[in-house]
Amino acid sequence: MNDQPSVDAHGEHETKPSLLATVSLVLALVPYVLMIQWILAHFWHLPVWIRSILTYVQTELVPVALMSPLIGLVCGCVALVKMRKDPLLCGKWKANTGIGLAVIFYLSGVLLPRLGGGPKAPAPNCIVHLKAVSTAITLYADDHEDQMPSTLEEMVDGTYIPLRSTILACPLTGQKYQFLGAKKIWRTNDTEVAVYCNGDHRGMRNVMFNRGYVRTITPDELEKLLADAEKAGQSDR
């Protein structure tokens, strides 16, 4: 094996580690490390500052994660060719592992979605955006004693909503969502409107309630709910 010292007629020679083989393995591992970061950021209850760092790293390193396995694949192939020519080079297992991880990464992204003719993911729509906003508010409230933010934009910090996200506006009309839950307690009222879209969706309106669920209602129903919310706000004063 290449990893063992080679012996010739003149005596024993020490093997040299292949730098390209090491680079191949490291680059091929980059997207898998980012996957682990994503799992930690979304499923573990970590401090806000740690989640913020992990989310920022994931957002900024997406192009790197897509390109690094390809570069690692090339480095691994070159390393194997050099090890064939120079028997004193070792690290064949690193090159093979790097090539294998890179191939698995690209095959899983290209071929798996096509196996079995599975359904495609639905295109983003207003309800999908509102549900994403509901998830963001839930995460924010968990970190702020169940209190909602003062504005929806306050959550666009890379921790609760990605910095370049467009979920705070209706993808159909482009209108920003109206927020009525400033500094209120989250998940306390089934009928109180927290966020709503004022755009026309086939004569209907999309609304997210304080409990977090999203419904499609008529403009008259929305107007009544908004009037009730205004009366409740005036009575609180």
N, C-alpha and C positions, 0 to 999 in steps of 0.2 A: 504494500500500500504506500501511497505517496507520503502519508503522515509519519512513516517509520524511517529512521536513518538508512540511507542507501550505502551499500558497501561495494567497492570495486577492487581491482587488483592492487591498487596502491594504498589501500587502507580505508578507514571509515570517514564518510563525509556527512556533516549535519545538514538536515533539510532546512529550507527557508519557507516561512509562511507566505502565502500569496496575498498581497494587499488587495488585489481585485476581487478575490473570493470573499474576503471580509466585507468589502464595500458592497458587494452583491447581496450578501445576507442582511446587512444593516438596512439598505434601501428597500429591500423586499418586505421588511418588517414594519416600515413606517405606516402604511394604511391600517395594519392590524393594531398597532399601538393607538391610533386615532379612534378605532372602533371601541377599544377598551375605555378610552377617555369618554366617548359618547355614552357608554353604559354607566360609567361612574357619575357623569353629570346629570343623567336623567332618572336613574333608578336608585341611587344612594342619597341619603339625606346628609349632604355635605354642607359646610358653611358657605354662605353666599359668596364670599371672596374667592373661594376655591372653585365653585361652579362658574363664576365669572371668568376666571383664568382659563378653565377648561373649554368653555364655550368660545372664548376669543381664539384660542389655539385652533379649535376645530374649524372655525370660520375662515381664518387666515391661511390655514395650511391645506385646504381642499385641493388647490392645483398641485401642490407638492405631493399629496397623497396619490393623485392620479398619475403623475409622471415618474415618481421614484421607483415603482416596481419595473417599469419599462427600462429605465437606466440600469437597475439592478440585474435585469434579465440579460442585457448586453454585456455588462461587466462579468457576469457569471460565465457566459459562453466564451468570452475572451480568456478568462482565467483557466477554463478547462483546456482550451487550445494551447495555452502557454505551458500548462502542466504536462501535456503530452510531449512537448518538445524538450522540456527541462525536468528530468526526473527528481531533481533536488527540491522542486517546489512542492509544498504541501498545502492542504486546505480544500481537498476535493469535496468533502462533505459540506463545507460552507457554500461552495459554488452550486452544488446540486440542490441544496436546501433553498438557496436564494432563487434559483431558477424555478423550482417547484412552487414556492410561495407566490411568485409573480404570476405564473401561469394560472394557479388556482384563483388568484384575485381577479384577473381579467376574464377568465371563463365564467366565474360566478356573476360578474356584472353584465356579461354579454349574452351568455347562453341560458342561464336559469330563468330569466323572465319570459323566455320563449318556449320553455318546455311545457307541453300539455296545452298550449294555447290559452293560458290563463288570462283572466280579464285584466284589462289595463286599469291603472289607477285613474280615478275620476279627475277631470280637470278642476282646478281651483274654482270655487264659486263662493257666493256671499255666505252661505251657511257654513261652509268649511272654514272660512275666515273667522266667523263669529265663534265657532267652536274652539279655534286656536286661541282667540282672545280670552275665552272662558278658561282655558287651561292656564294661560299666562297669569290671569288674575288669581286663580287658585294657588299657583306657586308663590305669587307675590304675597297673598294673604297669609299663607303658611309661615312666611318669614316676618310678617308685620302684625302679629296678634290679631289675625282675621280681618284686618282693615284693608279696604281697597285703596288704590293709589289716588292721588289728587287729580291726575290726568292719565289717559291711556299712554301718552308719549313718555311718561315717567318710566314705564316698563321697558322701553326700547334702549336697553343698556348692555345687551349681549348676554344677560343672565336669564331674563324672562322672555324677551323677544329679541331675535337677532337684529344687529344694528342696521342691516340693509333690508329688513323684512317689509313686506307690503300688506300685511294682514290687517292693518288698522284702517283700510279703505276697501270699499266694495269693488271687486274686480270687474263688475259689469258696468257700473256707472262712474267709478272713480271717486265717489263722494266719501269723505271721511266719516267714520262712525260717530254717532252722538253718544256721549257718556254722561249718565245721570248718577253714577255711584260714587262720586268723589268723597273720599274719607268715610264712606259708610261701611258697616259691617257686612262681610261677604257671607252668602248662603243663609240668609235669615228669612226671606219672604218669597213665596211662590209666585206672587202676582206683581211684584214691584219690578219695573223695567230698570235694568242696569245699563245696557247698551242697545242701540237700535240703528237700523239702516233706513234712511229716508228715501232711498232709491226705489223706483217702481219695478217690481218683480212680477210682471203679468198681473198688475192690479193689486198685488199684495205687498206686505212689508215684513222684513225679517227682524226678529226681536230676541235678545238674550235677557233672561230674567235673573233676578238676584240669586237664585238657586244655581245658576250656571247653565241651565238647559236653554236650547234655542227653538223658537217656534216661528211659523209663518202665519201672520194674522192679517185681517183686512185693515185698510186705512182708518175706518171708523173705530175699530177696536183699539188701534194704537192711539188715536186721538183721545179716546176715553181714558185709557191708561195714563197718558201724559197729563190729562186734566186732573185725574185723581192724585198723581204724584205731585202736581203743583199745589193742590189743596193741602196735601199732607205736609208739604214743605212750609206753607204759610201757617198752618196750625202749630208747627213746631216752634215758630218764631213767637 
